[in-house]
Amino acid sequence: MQNTETDAQDIQLDAPLAPKRTRLEEFWRLFRKNKLAIAGMVFFILFFFLAIAGFGLTRGDNPLLDPAMVRLQDKLRPPLAKPNLERLQANEIPRLGVYIFGTDDLGRDVFARMLQGSWVSLTVGFVAVGIAVLIGIFLGGIAGYYGNRHIRVGQLLAAAFFIVGALLLVGKLIWSGSALLIGGAGCIFISILMKKAAKAKTKSAGTRFWYFNTISIDTVVMRFVDIMLCFPSFFLILTVVALLPASIYNIMIVIGLTSWMGTTRFVRAEFLSLREQDFVAAARALGLSNFRIIFRHMVPNAVAPVLVSATIGIATAILTEAGLSFLGFGVPPPHATWGNILSDGQRFIFDAPWLTFVPGIAILIVVLSFNLFGEGLRDVLNPKLRERN
């Protein structure tokens, strides 16, 4: 009898004190406690589906909602105004039967233009942040994993030849750029030939010079990050966009190429911590390649701050695109963006204030929702910041 009671007590002690939760269930349990983050996520989802709907409803030769339809008879109509059926042709009558957000100075439906602008803003935000995240993970991973290694003279010369040669090719100096690229390939060939000589006990002066350690990889990457952070990002983007042809693709690329520095710092900090962990040492002991250790074991563990940075970065990219379009350097016509709608409405701030308030409030709500959502993700994914309960 006593043995039976002892076994029952052992079974109760071995039983879990709390029900087991999956990682997703634990994430949602903590995330739903932040009401502002929940509101941000809801607006994020609504904006996502609204942008997709805008893409489907405003594209094509005969779209359901035409953002480029000019109706001079109905210009500067207030929100919820009905069209003047007596002065409009059959194909000019809005499909919804009412101007939800009114019309602009050319009689274009502001609601249709806002839908088209939502797709442009979403595309610019996601593509620009995607470019920035890829660059940040690559450079941050190199700085964090290989940071204590030094660049040798031969590697430095090869990199200099390749970089300058590529810049000359972009500047359409074909012969000079090609010669420098060939010089970079020659540096690599020389390093291969001198590999055996470098392992010998007695090395010649040329071999010692070619394999002389100059500067660490971490120093190069992080000083480059510091240099990029010294430039005012918006004015740098404004200068580059002014020199390049007006294109939505150029806007995405330029914003992405000038906003990767924060991601690089996050990833480098995580890699510096992770490379000293036991699972990384075990992976090295098993003979796994550096490529597999980095992308299979370290990147998944370092992705949490990157997600937060990317979420907030989308809001920054949308705001930057709106600012560029407001100044006339953004996405060119006939694409409608929230920035150029706002820019067109500033001339009618007293006669048609909805042309300013509608895109301005939309930008405010979307940027605020992305920031709240990103802050909520940060609190949940960072165990040092979330509440222990």
Wavefront OBJ file of the C-alpha trace (Angstrom):
o trace
v 0.000 0.000 0.000
v 2.803 2.356 0.870
v 4.573 1.541 -2.404
v 1.423 2.436 -4.318
v 1.179 5.826 -2.599
v 4.875 6.492 -3.233
v 4.481 5.684 -6.935
v 1.457 7.984 -7.168
v 3.446 10.810 -5.560
v 6.346 10.230 -7.984
v 3.946 10.374 -10.923
v 2.497 13.650 -9.654
v 5.939 15.142 -9.163
v 7.022 14.110 -12.647
v 3.918 15.653 -14.216
v 4.398 19.163 -15.713
v 3.397 21.987 -13.386
v 2.005 24.059 -16.298
v 0.609 23.036 -19.683
v 3.253 22.948 -22.395
v 2.994 25.674 -25.028
v 4.495 25.843 -28.464
v 6.734 28.753 -29.347
v 3.951 30.342 -31.426
v 1.443 30.006 -28.567
v 3.900 31.585 -26.116
v 4.588 34.404 -28.592
v 0.875 35.140 -29.003
v 0.244 34.937 -25.220
v 2.801 37.676 -24.609
v 2.006 39.730 -27.700
v -1.758 40.053 -27.069
v -1.093 41.735 -23.724
v 0.172 44.799 -25.598
v -3.043 46.460 -26.824
v -1.218 49.090 -28.874
v 0.791 46.404 -30.676
v -2.440 44.507 -31.419
v -3.955 47.680 -32.875
v -0.814 48.221 -34.951
v -0.973 44.645 -36.256
v -4.655 45.059 -37.207
v -3.932 48.229 -39.178
v -0.893 46.519 -40.717
v -3.079 43.652 -41.993
v -5.792 46.052 -43.208
v -3.226 48.136 -45.072
v -1.740 45.013 -46.644
v -5.077 43.807 -48.013
v -6.076 47.349 -48.989
v -2.877 47.699 -51.037
v -3.520 44.364 -52.787
v -7.101 45.433 -53.511
v -5.807 48.738 -54.854
v -3.446 46.923 -57.183
v -6.261 44.800 -58.579
v -8.855 47.579 -58.850
v -6.695 50.313 -60.419
v -4.517 48.450 -62.946
v -5.136 47.653 -66.604
v -6.485 49.609 -69.569
v -10.047 49.622 -68.213
v -9.747 49.426 -64.422
v -12.706 49.201 -62.112
v -11.533 52.377 -60.351
v -9.568 54.631 -62.704
v -7.181 56.946 -60.789
v -6.189 58.793 -63.999
v -9.716 59.628 -65.242
v -9.961 63.429 -65.682
v -13.379 64.987 -65.020
v -12.969 68.753 -65.198
v -16.713 69.154 -64.721
v -16.419 67.633 -61.236
v -13.146 69.123 -60.025
v -12.601 69.870 -56.324
v -15.720 68.021 -55.216
v -15.882 67.358 -51.425
v -15.896 63.860 -49.898
v -19.079 61.799 -50.325
v -20.232 64.130 -53.121
v -22.315 62.616 -55.893
v -21.215 63.010 -59.527
v -23.001 65.450 -61.828
v -24.698 62.946 -64.121
v -25.916 65.660 -66.516
v -22.415 66.857 -67.443
v -20.520 63.536 -67.360
v -20.336 60.919 -70.066
v -21.265 57.328 -69.301
v -17.637 56.155 -69.024
v -16.751 59.056 -66.696
v -19.283 58.195 -63.994
v -17.510 56.630 -60.994
v -18.282 52.949 -60.471
v -19.175 53.471 -56.810
v -21.663 56.230 -57.647
v -20.040 58.647 -55.186
v -16.680 60.343 -54.655
v -15.734 58.839 -51.276
v -12.721 61.112 -50.731
v -13.764 63.815 -53.196
v -11.911 64.885 -56.343
v -8.771 66.909 -57.035
v -8.208 69.949 -59.246
v -8.432 67.768 -62.390
v -11.526 65.920 -61.257
v -9.680 62.667 -60.541
v -11.169 60.400 -57.906
v -9.031 60.775 -54.766
v -10.229 57.407 -53.412
v -8.965 55.598 -56.530
v -5.673 57.499 -56.341
v -5.283 56.626 -52.653
v -5.831 52.941 -53.474
v -3.162 53.063 -56.160
v -0.844 54.949 -53.819
v -1.263 52.313 -51.116
v 0.118 49.641 -53.469
v 3.049 51.876 -54.454
v 3.815 52.631 -50.796
v 3.621 48.946 -49.839
v 5.880 47.909 -52.731
v 8.464 50.591 -52.004
v 8.453 49.755 -48.291
v 8.828 45.988 -48.631
v 11.341 46.004 -51.510
v 13.521 48.735 -49.987
v 13.553 47.007 -46.593
v 14.235 43.651 -48.276
v 17.333 45.120 -49.932
v 18.463 46.716 -46.657
v 17.937 43.481 -44.680
v 19.895 41.374 -47.183
v 22.829 43.794 -47.135
v 22.651 44.134 -43.347
v 22.606 40.373 -42.707
v 25.513 39.825 -45.114
v 27.772 42.579 -43.777
v 26.738 42.097 -40.143
v 27.296 38.338 -40.390
v 30.764 38.822 -41.885
v 31.712 41.425 -39.254
v 30.417 39.292 -36.391
v 31.731 35.895 -37.488
v 34.998 36.806 -39.246
v 35.565 40.092 -37.399
v 38.782 39.090 -35.637
v 40.453 37.971 -38.873
v 42.715 40.357 -40.747
v 42.770 41.295 -44.417
v 46.055 40.533 -46.125
v 47.808 42.776 -48.609
v 46.924 40.529 -51.562
v 43.255 40.416 -50.564
v 43.205 44.171 -50.084
v 44.690 44.787 -53.535
v 42.244 42.359 -55.176
v 39.277 44.019 -53.460
v 40.500 47.498 -54.457
v 40.913 46.434 -58.099
v 37.431 44.879 -58.214
v 35.665 47.807 -56.520
v 37.317 50.536 -58.586
v 36.903 48.484 -61.766
v 33.196 47.989 -61.111
v 32.748 51.725 -60.482
v 34.521 52.555 -63.737
v 32.290 50.121 -65.619
v 29.221 51.782 -64.106
v 30.675 55.115 -65.263
v 30.936 53.631 -68.802
v 34.752 53.602 -68.789
v 34.842 50.134 -70.290
v 38.543 49.705 -71.031
v 39.826 51.066 -67.708
v 37.248 49.133 -65.710
v 37.972 45.883 -67.563
v 41.725 46.308 -67.017
v 41.227 46.748 -63.265
v 38.941 43.704 -63.091
v 41.628 41.672 -64.859
v 44.140 43.023 -62.333
v 41.904 41.828 -59.475
v 41.696 38.365 -61.039
v 45.495 38.431 -61.377
v 45.829 39.136 -57.636
v 43.722 36.068 -56.887
v 45.840 33.976 -59.268
v 49.044 35.190 -57.576
v 47.620 34.264 -54.156
v 46.897 30.732 -55.409
v 50.429 30.368 -56.760
v 51.971 31.644 -53.514
v 49.814 29.462 -51.256
v 52.414 26.698 -50.934
v 55.213 29.205 -50.376
v 53.205 30.819 -47.567
v 53.075 27.510 -45.656
v 56.847 27.026 -45.780
v 58.943 27.790 -42.708
v 61.249 30.167 -44.569
v 59.364 32.731 -46.632
v 60.695 35.179 -49.152
v 60.237 38.924 -48.714
v 57.599 39.014 -51.464
v 55.565 36.244 -49.818
v 55.759 37.928 -46.420
v 54.591 41.208 -47.959
v 51.752 39.543 -49.914
v 50.440 37.758 -46.799
v 51.037 40.621 -44.362
v 48.002 41.315 -42.120
v 46.712 44.881 -42.535
v 43.324 45.561 -40.901
v 40.597 43.426 -39.363
v 37.376 42.662 -41.226
v 35.277 43.999 -38.355
v 37.102 47.338 -38.468
v 36.534 47.712 -42.211
v 32.818 46.908 -42.045
v 32.028 48.998 -38.991
v 34.023 52.018 -40.135
v 32.105 51.852 -43.417
v 28.884 51.797 -41.377
v 30.070 54.828 -39.392
v 30.857 56.713 -42.607
v 27.383 55.953 -43.999
v 25.775 57.113 -40.748
v 27.612 60.433 -40.991
v 25.619 61.396 -44.082
v 22.063 62.717 -43.593
v 20.120 59.841 -45.130
v 17.261 61.855 -46.616
v 19.532 64.402 -48.301
v 21.765 61.611 -49.598
v 18.696 59.891 -51.083
v 17.490 63.204 -52.475
v 20.837 63.828 -54.181
v 21.056 60.354 -55.712
v 17.436 60.410 -56.899
v 17.966 63.823 -58.500
v 20.894 62.416 -60.519
v 19.119 59.212 -61.610
v 16.176 58.916 -64.019
v 12.782 59.128 -62.343
v 11.610 55.560 -61.717
v 9.841 53.608 -58.978
v 12.601 50.998 -59.146
v 15.319 53.597 -58.569
v 13.417 54.853 -55.521
v 13.261 51.341 -54.036
v 16.941 50.616 -54.684
v 18.207 53.962 -53.395
v 16.167 53.778 -50.169
v 17.335 50.187 -49.620
v 21.001 51.016 -50.266
v 20.947 53.866 -47.744
v 19.109 52.187 -44.838
v 21.018 48.948 -44.082
v 23.298 50.297 -41.341
v 21.008 49.593 -38.388
v 20.423 45.995 -39.492
v 24.176 45.493 -39.859
v 24.776 46.605 -36.283
v 22.007 44.375 -34.924
v 23.259 41.292 -36.760
v 26.901 41.940 -35.818
v 26.009 42.266 -32.129
v 24.019 39.022 -32.217
v 26.798 37.167 -34.060
v 29.435 38.345 -31.582
v 27.349 36.778 -28.822
v 26.338 33.615 -30.714
v 29.778 32.654 -31.993
v 30.891 31.963 -28.412
v 27.925 29.692 -27.669
v 28.284 25.935 -27.190
v 26.170 24.955 -30.196
v 28.491 26.903 -32.529
v 31.541 25.236 -30.972
v 29.838 21.843 -31.409
v 29.087 22.629 -35.060
v 32.748 23.507 -35.654
v 33.819 20.302 -33.901
v 31.594 18.289 -36.228
v 33.421 19.816 -39.193
v 30.528 21.864 -40.583
v 31.421 24.540 -43.097
v 31.370 28.199 -42.086
v 28.596 28.842 -44.612
v 26.345 26.248 -42.963
v 27.173 27.427 -39.448
v 26.304 31.010 -40.354
v 23.088 30.483 -42.331
v 21.784 27.267 -40.753
v 22.573 27.852 -37.089
v 23.407 31.507 -36.414
v 21.121 33.535 -38.695
v 17.880 31.922 -37.370
v 18.960 32.794 -33.829
v 19.869 36.372 -34.802
v 16.753 37.135 -36.844
v 14.618 38.512 -33.951
v 16.085 42.055 -33.874
v 16.171 42.025 -37.682
v 12.389 41.477 -37.799
v 11.829 44.413 -35.483
v 14.198 46.602 -37.492
v 12.515 45.551 -40.754
v 9.020 46.311 -39.452
v 9.999 49.793 -38.334
v 12.087 50.206 -41.515
v 9.006 49.688 -43.712
v 7.362 52.666 -42.027
v 10.526 54.727 -42.535
v 10.697 53.751 -46.218
v 7.026 54.699 -46.753
v 7.637 58.034 -45.046
v 10.793 58.645 -47.119
v 8.981 57.869 -50.382
v 6.149 60.199 -49.385
v 8.656 62.958 -48.640
v 10.423 62.471 -51.969
v 7.117 62.500 -53.864
v 6.029 65.610 -51.971
v 9.205 67.376 -53.154
v 8.721 66.159 -56.732
v 11.575 63.622 -56.749
v 9.543 60.499 -56.045
v 7.634 58.045 -58.192
v 6.886 59.743 -61.535
v 3.394 60.084 -63.066
v 1.079 58.434 -63.998
v 1.565 56.483 -60.738
v -0.285 58.086 -57.836
v 1.408 58.041 -54.448
v 0.344 59.480 -51.142
v 3.228 61.920 -51.333
v 2.324 63.468 -54.697
v -1.391 63.551 -53.743
v -0.331 65.537 -50.682
v 1.902 67.735 -52.839
v -0.910 68.462 -55.309
v -3.282 69.331 -52.475
v -1.061 71.926 -50.798
v -2.166 74.553 -53.350
v -5.789 74.087 -52.308
v -5.313 73.831 -48.539
v -8.183 76.287 -47.912
v -10.426 75.566 -50.909
v -10.145 71.736 -50.787
v -8.564 70.734 -47.446
v -9.449 67.058 -47.966
v -6.681 66.824 -50.587
v -4.195 67.403 -47.758
v -5.947 65.740 -44.832
v -6.785 62.420 -46.521
v -3.212 61.418 -47.571
v -1.699 63.054 -44.492
v -3.909 61.117 -42.075
v -3.342 57.904 -44.069
v 0.452 58.310 -43.813
v 0.142 59.079 -40.087
v -1.990 56.002 -39.359
v 0.100 53.567 -41.427
v 3.470 54.758 -40.092
v 2.173 54.776 -36.514
v 0.728 51.252 -36.883
v 4.018 49.886 -38.249
v 5.948 51.496 -35.401
v 3.556 50.137 -32.754
v 3.668 46.685 -34.306
v 7.471 46.776 -34.403
v 7.690 47.912 -30.778
v 5.403 45.042 -29.763
v 7.560 42.539 -31.626
v 10.649 43.921 -29.929
v 9.137 43.519 -26.469
v 8.078 39.930 -27.178
v 11.178 38.696 -28.988
v 13.684 40.261 -26.588
v 13.611 38.357 -23.268
v 15.364 41.257 -21.520
v 12.478 43.626 -22.306
v 9.353 41.480 -21.973
v 7.632 40.934 -18.687
v 8.161 37.600 -16.924
v 4.675 36.303 -16.235
l 1 2 3 4 5 6 7 8 9 10 11 12 13 14 15 16 17 18 19 20 21 22 23 24 25 26 27 28 29 30 31 32 33 34 35 36 37 38 39 40 41 42 43 44 45 46 47 48 49 50 51 52 53 54 55 56 57 58 59 60 61 62 63 64 65 66 67 68 69 70 71 72 73 74 75 76 77 78 79 80 81 82 83 84 85 86 87 88 89 90 91 92 93 94 95 96 97 98 99 100 101 102 103 104 105 106 107 108 109 110 111 112 113 114 115 116 117 118 119 120 121 122 123 124 125 126 127 128 129 130 131 132 133 134 135 136 137 138 139 140 141 142 143 144 145 146 147 148 149 150 151 152 153 154 155 156 157 158 159 160 161 162 163 164 165 166 167 168 169 170 171 172 173 174 175 176 177 178 179 180 181 182 183 184 185 186 187 188 189 190 191 192 193 194 195 196 197 198 199 200 201 202 203 204 205 206 207 208 209 210 211 212 213 214 215 216 217 218 219 220 221 222 223 224 225 226 227 228 229 230 231 232 233 234 235 236 237 238 239 240 241 242 243 244 245 246 247 248 249 250 251 252 253 254 255 256 257 258 259 260 261 262 263 264 265 266 267 268 269 270 271 272 273 274 275 276 277 278 279 280 281 282 283 284 285 286 287 288 289 290 291 292 293 294 295 296 297 298 299 300 301 302 303 304 305 306 307 308 309 310 311 312 313 314 315 316 317 318 319 320 321 322 323 324 325 326 327 328 329 330 331 332 333 334 335 336 337 338 339 340 341 342 343 344 345 346 347 348 349 350 351 352 353 354 355 356 357 358 359 360 361 362 363 364 365 366 367 368 369 370 371 372 373 374 375 376 377 378 379 380 381 382 383 384 385 386 387 388 389
